[in-house]
């Protein structure tokens, strides 16, 4: 393996690793976002149901 190939291999590993961790960060962020939106939706529905029960 020549020095140029070695540098290319290191560049590939660096880019692949950065891409992997970026993907992990984005996936976790999206899961956090979806989870928070779901919790808020459930809270809104419970409050709406409680309000309807109080009026009836």
C-alpha positions as CSV (number, residue, x, y, z in Angstrom):
1,X,0.0,0.0,0.0
2,X,1.5,3.3,-1.0
3,X,1.3,6.5,0.9
4,X,-1.4,8.0,-1.4
5,X,-3.6,5.0,-1.0
6,X,-3.1,5.1,2.8
7,X,-4.2,8.8,2.8
8,X,-7.2,8.0,0.6
9,X,-8.2,5.1,2.9
10,X,-7.9,7.4,6.0
11,X,-10.0,10.0,4.2
12,X,-12.6,7.4,3.4
13,X,-12.7,6.1,7.0
14,X,-13.0,9.7,8.3
15,X,-15.9,10.6,6.0
16,X,-17.7,7.3,6.7
17,X,-17.3,7.8,10.4
18,X,-18.6,11.4,10.3
19,X,-21.5,10.3,8.2
20,X,-22.4,7.4,10.6
21,X,-22.4,9.6,13.7
22,X,-24.3,12.4,11.8
23,X,-26.9,9.8,10.9
24,X,-27.1,8.6,14.5
25,X,-27.6,12.2,15.7
26,X,-30.3,13.0,13.2
27,X,-32.2,9.7,13.9
28,X,-32.1,10.3,17.6
29,X,-33.2,13.9,17.1
30,X,-36.1,12.8,14.9
31,X,-37.1,10.1,17.5
32,X,-37.0,12.8,20.3
33,X,-39.2,15.1,18.1
34,X,-41.8,12.4,17.3
35,X,-41.9,11.3,20.9
36,X,-42.4,14.8,22.2
37,X,-45.2,15.5,19.6
38,X,-46.9,12.2,20.6
39,X,-46.8,13.1,24.3
40,X,-48.2,16.6,23.6
41,X,-51.0,15.0,21.4
42,X,-52.0,12.6,24.2
43,X,-52.0,15.5,26.8
44,X,-54.3,17.6,24.5
45,X,-56.7,14.7,23.9
46,X,-56.9,13.9,27.7
47,X,-57.5,17.6,28.4
48,X,-60.2,17.8,25.7
49,X,-61.9,14.6,27.1
50,X,-61.8,15.9,30.6
51,X,-63.3,19.2,29.4
52,X,-66.1,17.4,27.6
53,X,-66.8,15.3,30.7
54,X,-67.1,18.4,32.9
55,X,-69.6,20.0,30.5
56,X,-71.8,16.9,30.3
